[in-house]
């Protein structure tokens, strides 16, 4: 097999040559294979050898330079091996290793396999041990630039912001991404996360001026793309447990879109499901407008959003029930 060479305190050491003196005291443990297995999984001789020595290291619970090097060999053959990543962390801590090279290593691993959960978990653990999140915004931005909806990168970014108080400039970052792609629901979600974590009152509520600002922000993108669901969800989230009547400009804007006509004089957005859904929520809060909410539920269930017809029928029953109880 190809040798794996790692740096040690005494120069370069060939940890990947299992026939060499470094491994002579260790006997590989083969995978237990039942005679009743439905399917025998084919593994290369090289991979079986690597895993045999790794099992032997695990049984010994040996945390040594060769054990650390072996975890890398295992990972290079199967980057999703959770046990190898876990034991690598145990070795790093036991050996008191310099974690800066480890951060470089896991950065390259994430670039090669950006949706590998084990890699991102390992990165979080390493950064946490280093107590230094200074590289995390730039690194996650690099990954997000390549894939704007990489859940692992976004989750790590959110953890980093919270762990190291890196909020400065983050709202502007979400704006840049939304300006580039107004349908980037991950960027909208990040904006929500930032606002909720940086601009709340001491009681957990959102200041009314912040709510107004963010709703108007969302409305500017609805003016550009009224069928885009993300800004509607953003507005609905901002208005959770709030009365829409207290901010009448939301209804005015939604009704303005609903009645808007194109260049041929045709009303363009009366069949837009997210717009109609927002109007249902607005109308159901006002007794004199509940009939409109019910009619929109009918329209959505029967014509405009039939794939979710059961939901809209349920919503209609909910409105009727609340009306009968008042």
C-alpha positions as CSV (number, residue, x, y, z in Angstrom):
1,X,0.0,0.0,0.0
2,X,1.1,3.6,-0.4
3,X,2.9,4.8,2.7
4,X,1.6,7.6,4.9
5,X,4.3,9.8,6.1
6,X,3.7,12.1,9.2
7,X,5.8,14.5,11.0
8,X,7.0,13.5,14.5
9,X,9.4,15.1,17.0
10,X,12.3,13.1,15.5
11,X,11.7,13.9,11.9
12,X,9.5,12.1,9.4
13,X,8.0,8.8,10.3
14,X,6.4,6.3,8.0
15,X,3.3,5.3,9.9
16,X,1.6,3.8,6.9
17,X,4.0,0.9,6.4
18,X,2.3,-1.7,8.6
19,X,5.2,-4.1,7.9
20,X,7.6,-1.7,9.5
21,X,8.9,-1.7,13.0
22,X,6.4,0.9,14.3
23,X,3.6,-1.6,14.2
24,X,5.4,-4.8,15.0
25,X,3.9,-5.0,18.6
26,X,0.3,-4.8,17.3
27,X,-1.8,-7.5,15.7
28,X,-4.6,-6.3,13.5
29,X,-8.1,-7.3,14.5
30,X,-10.2,-8.5,11.6
31,X,-13.9,-7.6,11.2
32,X,-16.2,-10.2,12.8
33,X,-18.1,-11.8,9.9
34,X,-21.2,-13.9,10.6
35,X,-21.7,-17.0,8.6
36,X,-25.4,-16.0,8.4
37,X,-24.8,-12.6,6.9
38,X,-27.3,-11.8,4.1
39,X,-24.7,-9.9,2.1
40,X,-20.9,-10.0,2.4
41,X,-19.5,-6.5,1.9
42,X,-16.4,-6.5,-0.3
43,X,-13.5,-4.6,1.2
44,X,-10.1,-4.2,-0.4
45,X,-7.2,-5.9,1.3
46,X,-5.7,-2.5,1.9
47,X,-8.8,-1.2,3.6
48,X,-9.1,-4.4,5.7
49,X,-5.6,-4.0,6.9
50,X,-6.0,-0.3,7.9
51,X,-9.2,-1.1,9.8
52,X,-7.7,-4.1,11.5
53,X,-4.9,-2.0,13.0
54,X,-7.4,0.7,13.9
55,X,-9.6,-1.8,15.8
56,X,-6.4,-2.9,17.6
57,X,-5.6,0.7,18.6
58,X,-9.2,1.2,19.8
59,X,-9.1,-1.9,21.9
60,X,-5.8,-0.7,23.5
61,X,-7.3,2.8,23.8
62,X,-3.8,4.0,22.8
63,X,-3.5,7.7,22.3
64,X,-0.1,8.1,20.7
65,X,1.5,9.8,17.7
66,X,1.0,6.6,15.7
67,X,-2.6,6.3,16.8
68,X,-3.2,10.0,15.7
69,X,-1.5,9.2,12.3
70,X,-3.7,6.1,11.9
71,X,-6.9,8.1,12.3
72,X,-5.8,10.2,9.4
73,X,-5.2,7.1,7.3
74,X,-8.7,5.8,8.2
75,X,-10.3,9.2,7.4
76,X,-8.6,9.4,4.1
77,X,-10.1,6.1,3.2
78,X,-13.6,6.9,4.7
79,X,-14.1,10.5,5.6
80,X,-17.5,9.6,7.1
81,X,-16.0,7.4,9.8
82,X,-17.3,9.0,13.0
83,X,-15.2,6.8,15.3
84,X,-12.0,7.8,13.5
85,X,-12.8,11.6,13.9
86,X,-13.8,11.0,17.6
87,X,-10.7,9.1,18.4
88,X,-8.6,11.7,16.5
89,X,-9.9,14.4,18.9
90,X,-9.1,12.2,21.9
91,X,-5.6,11.8,20.6
92,X,-5.1,15.5,20.0
93,X,-6.2,16.3,23.5
94,X,-4.2,13.6,25.1
95,X,-1.0,14.5,23.2
96,X,-1.5,18.3,23.7
97,X,-1.1,18.8,20.0
98,X,-0.8,22.1,18.3
99,X,-4.3,22.7,16.9
100,X,-3.4,25.2,14.2
101,X,-2.2,22.5,11.8
102,X,-5.3,20.5,12.6
103,X,-7.5,23.5,11.7
104,X,-5.7,23.7,8.3
105,X,-6.2,19.9,7.9
106,X,-9.9,20.0,8.6
107,X,-10.3,23.1,6.3
108,X,-9.0,21.1,3.4
109,X,-11.1,18.2,4.3
110,X,-14.2,20.4,4.3
111,X,-13.3,21.8,0.9
112,X,-13.0,18.3,-0.4
113,X,-16.2,17.1,1.2
114,X,-18.3,20.2,2.2
115,X,-21.4,18.3,3.3
116,X,-19.7,15.8,5.6
117,X,-21.2,16.1,9.0
118,X,-18.3,14.5,10.8
119,X,-15.9,17.1,9.3
120,X,-17.9,20.0,10.5
121,X,-18.4,18.6,14.0
122,X,-14.7,18.0,14.2
123,X,-14.0,21.6,13.1
124,X,-16.4,22.9,15.8
125,X,-14.6,20.9,18.4
126,X,-11.2,22.0,17.3
127,X,-12.2,25.7,17.2
128,X,-13.8,25.4,20.6
129,X,-10.6,23.9,22.1
130,X,-8.6,26.7,20.5
131,X,-11.0,29.2,21.8
132,X,-10.4,31.2,18.6
133,X,-13.2,31.8,16.1
134,X,-11.3,34.5,14.1
135,X,-11.2,32.4,10.9
136,X,-14.7,31.0,11.0
137,X,-16.6,33.8,9.2
138,X,-14.2,33.9,6.3
139,X,-14.1,30.1,6.0
140,X,-17.8,29.6,6.1
141,X,-18.3,32.4,3.6
142,X,-15.9,30.6,1.3
143,X,-18.0,27.4,1.5
144,X,-21.3,29.3,1.2
145,X,-20.1,31.2,-1.9
146,X,-19.7,27.8,-3.6
147,X,-23.0,26.4,-2.2
148,X,-25.3,29.0,-0.7
149,X,-27.5,26.4,0.9
150,X,-24.9,24.3,2.6
151,X,-26.7,23.5,5.9
152,X,-23.5,22.4,7.7
153,X,-21.7,25.7,6.8
154,X,-24.6,27.8,8.0
155,X,-25.0,25.8,11.2
156,X,-21.3,26.2,11.9
157,X,-21.4,29.9,11.1
158,X,-24.3,30.4,13.5
159,X,-22.5,28.5,16.3
160,X,-19.4,30.6,15.7
161,X,-21.3,33.9,15.9
162,X,-22.9,32.9,19.1
163,X,-19.8,31.3,20.7
164,X,-17.4,34.1,19.9
165,X,-19.7,37.1,19.7
166,X,-18.9,37.7,16.0
167,X,-22.1,39.6,15.1
168,X,-20.5,42.7,13.8
169,X,-21.2,43.1,10.1
170,X,-23.4,39.9,9.9
171,X,-26.6,41.7,9.0
172,X,-24.8,43.4,6.1
173,X,-23.5,40.0,5.0
174,X,-27.1,38.6,4.8
175,X,-28.0,41.7,2.8
176,X,-25.2,41.1,0.3
177,X,-26.4,37.5,-0.2
178,X,-30.0,38.5,-0.6
179,X,-29.1,41.2,-3.0
180,X,-27.3,38.6,-5.1
181,X,-30.1,36.1,-4.9
182,X,-33.4,37.2,-3.3
183,X,-34.6,33.6,-3.3
184,X,-31.8,32.5,-1.0
185,X,-33.9,31.2,1.8
186,X,-30.8,30.4,3.8
187,X,-29.7,34.0,3.8
188,X,-33.2,35.0,4.9
189,X,-33.0,32.5,7.8
190,X,-29.6,33.9,8.7
191,X,-31.0,37.4,8.8
192,X,-33.7,36.2,11.2
193,X,-31.1,34.5,13.4
194,X,-29.0,37.7,13.6
195,X,-31.9,40.0,14.3
196,X,-33.3,37.7,17.0
197,X,-29.9,37.4,18.7
198,X,-28.8,41.0,18.5
199,X,-31.8,43.3,18.6
200,X,-34.2,41.8,21.1
201,X,-35.4,43.6,24.3
202,X,-34.4,42.2,27.6
203,X,-37.7,40.4,27.8
204,X,-37.1,38.6,24.5
205,X,-39.5,40.7,22.5
206,X,-38.4,42.6,19.3
207,X,-38.5,46.4,19.4
208,X,-41.3,47.7,17.2
209,X,-38.9,49.9,15.2
210,X,-36.8,46.9,14.4
211,X,-39.8,44.9,13.4
212,X,-41.0,47.7,11.1
213,X,-37.6,48.1,9.5
214,X,-37.3,44.4,8.8
215,X,-40.8,44.1,7.4
216,X,-40.2,47.0,5.0
217,X,-36.9,45.4,4.0
218,X,-38.8,42.2,3.1
219,X,-41.4,44.2,1.2
220,X,-38.8,45.8,-1.1
221,X,-37.9,42.3,-2.3
222,X,-41.6,41.3,-2.7
223,X,-41.9,44.3,-5.0
224,X,-39.3,42.7,-7.2
225,X,-40.5,39.1,-7.0
226,X,-44.0,38.8,-5.5
227,X,-44.0,35.0,-5.9
228,X,-40.9,34.6,-3.8
229,X,-42.0,32.8,-0.6
230,X,-39.0,33.7,1.6
231,X,-40.0,37.3,2.4
232,X,-43.5,36.3,3.2
233,X,-42.3,33.8,5.7
234,X,-39.9,36.4,7.1
235,X,-42.8,38.8,7.6
236,X,-45.0,36.1,9.2
237,X,-42.2,35.2,11.6
238,X,-41.6,38.8,12.6
239,X,-45.4,39.2,13.3
240,X,-45.7,36.0,15.4
241,X,-47.9,36.8,18.4
242,X,-48.5,40.3,17.0
243,X,-51.6,42.1,15.7
244,X,-51.4,43.0,12.1
245,X,-53.8,45.8,12.7
246,X,-51.1,47.5,14.7
247,X,-49.0,47.8,11.6
248,X,-51.5,48.6,8.9
249,X,-48.8,49.1,6.2
250,X,-48.4,45.3,6.0
251,X,-52.0,44.8,4.9
252,X,-51.8,47.8,2.6
253,X,-48.8,46.4,0.9
254,X,-50.2,42.9,0.5
255,X,-53.5,44.2,-0.9
256,X,-51.6,46.5,-3.2
257,X,-49.8,43.4,-4.6
258,X,-53.0,41.5,-4.8
259,X,-54.7,44.2,-6.9
260,X,-51.6,45.1,-9.0
261,X,-52.1,44.9,-12.7
262,X,-49.5,44.2,-15.4
263,X,-49.0,46.3,-18.5
264,X,-52.0,44.7,-20.2
265,X,-54.3,45.7,-17.3
266,X,-54.5,42.1,-16.0
267,X,-54.3,41.5,-12.2
268,X,-51.2,39.5,-11.9
269,X,-50.9,38.1,-8.4
270,X,-54.4,37.0,-7.3
271,X,-53.3,33.4,-7.7
272,X,-50.0,33.8,-5.8
273,X,-50.2,31.2,-2.9
274,X,-47.7,32.9,-0.5
275,X,-49.4,36.3,-0.9
276,X,-52.9,34.8,-0.4
277,X,-51.6,32.9,2.6
278,X,-50.3,36.1,4.2
279,X,-53.7,37.8,3.5
280,X,-55.5,34.8,5.2
281,X,-53.4,35.4,8.4
282,X,-54.1,39.2,8.3
283,X,-57.8,38.8,7.6
284,X,-58.5,36.1,10.2
285,X,-57.4,38.4,13.0
286,X,-60.3,40.9,12.2
287,X,-63.9,39.8,12.7
288,X,-65.1,41.9,9.8
289,X,-62.6,40.4,7.5
290,X,-62.9,36.7,8.4
291,X,-65.3,36.1,5.4
292,X,-62.4,37.2,3.1
293,X,-60.1,34.8,4.9
294,X,-62.5,31.9,4.4
295,X,-62.9,32.8,0.7
296,X,-59.1,32.9,0.2
297,X,-58.9,29.5,1.9
298,X,-61.4,28.2,-0.6
299,X,-59.5,29.7,-3.5
300,X,-56.2,28.2,-2.4
301,X,-57.7,24.7,-1.7
302,X,-59.6,24.6,-5.0
303,X,-57.5,26.5,-7.5
304,X,-54.2,28.1,-6.5
305,X,-52.5,25.7,-4.1
306,X,-54.3,22.4,-4.5
307,X,-51.2,20.4,-3.5
308,X,-51.9,21.8,0.0
309,X,-55.7,21.7,-0.2
310,X,-56.0,19.7,3.0
311,X,-54.2,22.3,4.9
312,X,-56.3,25.2,3.6
313,X,-59.5,23.2,4.3
314,X,-58.2,22.7,7.8
315,X,-57.3,26.4,8.1
316,X,-60.9,27.3,7.0
317,X,-62.4,25.0,9.7
318,X,-60.1,26.6,12.2
319,X,-61.3,30.1,11.3
320,X,-64.9,29.0,11.4
321,X,-64.5,27.3,14.8
322,X,-62.8,30.4,16.3
323,X,-65.6,32.5,14.9
324,X,-68.3,30.3,16.5
325,X,-66.6,30.5,19.8
326,X,-66.6,34.3,20.0
